[in-house]
């Protein structure tokens, strides 16, 4: 059986601005609105469907596996935007990146408080 994640809904107070925030940082496109959603398709086929809510948002974690070159580009965009970043998911090591599993990783928040991550090596892949 082949199972793939196809899409997930991302809660946002401003779905258009939130989708644009992610797309601009990752170098992706924002797709046309589809019903109540503003989609951002990730190159592996997964779509993040931003949906607006007036309710409080329970922050989620979204991790994006990127190449070394893409990490440099995205990380430069994070810094150029003046965003705070951390080496850890609990935000204890501000202004640092991690080198887990021989790669690089950084965490940052989106406008809704979602904990976003870019990483160059999947966790647990150091021996592979």
N, C-alpha and C positions, 0 to 999 in steps of 0.2 A: 504494500500500500504506500503510495506517495502522498505525503501530507506537507503542505506548505502554508505558511502564514500569508494571507492575501491582503488583509487590511486591518487597521485598528482605528478606533475613534479617539481623537485627542481633544479633550475639553479645553475651551479657550474663552476668554472674555471678549476678545475681538478676533474672530476666526481668520479674517483676511490678513490682519497685521501679523498674527502668529504664524500663519503659513508662510508669509513673505519673509519673516525673521529666519525661519529654518531654511527655506529655499536659498535665500541670499548667502547664509553662512556656508551651506554645503555645496553651493554652486548648482542647484537644481531649479526646476521650473515649477511654478504653481499652476495647476491645471484649472480649467474653467469650473465654476461652481457646479455641483451636482446635487440637486435637492438641497438639503440643509448643510451640505459639506463643502469645504474648500480642500481639495486633495493635493497632496505633495507625494509624487511617486518616487520611491527609492529605486536605484538601478537594478536591484535584485527582484523587483516586481511587487514588493510590499508597498501599499499606499497608506499614508497617514492622512486620515480624513478629519480635518479640523471642524469641530462643531461648537457653535456659540452657546454659552450658558450664562445666566445671570447669577447662578448659585455659586457658592464657594467651590474651589477646585481642589481636589485631592491630588497633590503632585505625584506624577508617575516618573519612571526612569526609561529613557530611550537611548540605546547605545548603537553607534554607527561604526562599523568596521571599515576602515579606509586604508588606502596605500600610504606609504611613507611620503610620497610627493603630495598627495591630497591632504595629509595631516599638516604639512608645512603651509599649504595654501589656506586651509580652513583655520588653522591656529593663528595665522597672520590676520585673517578677517576678525577673529575673536578679539585679538589684541587691538586692532585698528578701531573696532567698535567700542573699546574701553570696557569690555565685559570682564567681570571677575571670573577667575577660573581656579580650579583646585586639582590636586593630584589624587584626591580620594573622594569617594561618594558621600562621605559625611561632612565634607567641606572643612576639614581641619588644616589642610596644607595649602593655604591660599597662595597664589602666584607661582605654583610649581606644577610640573607635569610628572607623571609616573613613568617608570621603565619596566612595568610588569611583563614577564615572559619574554624579555628581550626586545620589546616594542616600546611604543610611547602611547600615553593616554592622558586625556584631560577632561574634566567635568566643568559644566557651566549651566546656568539656568536660562530658561526661556522666559518671556514676559509673564507667563502664568505660574511660574515656579516649578515647572517640570525640570527634572534633573537630566540634562543631556550629556552624552559622553561621546568622544571620538577616541578610537583606539586602533592601533596598527597590527596588533596580534590578538587573537582570541585568548581569553583567559584559560590557562591550563595547557597552552600550546608550546611552552618552552622546550619540551623534550621532543617535539615533532618537527 
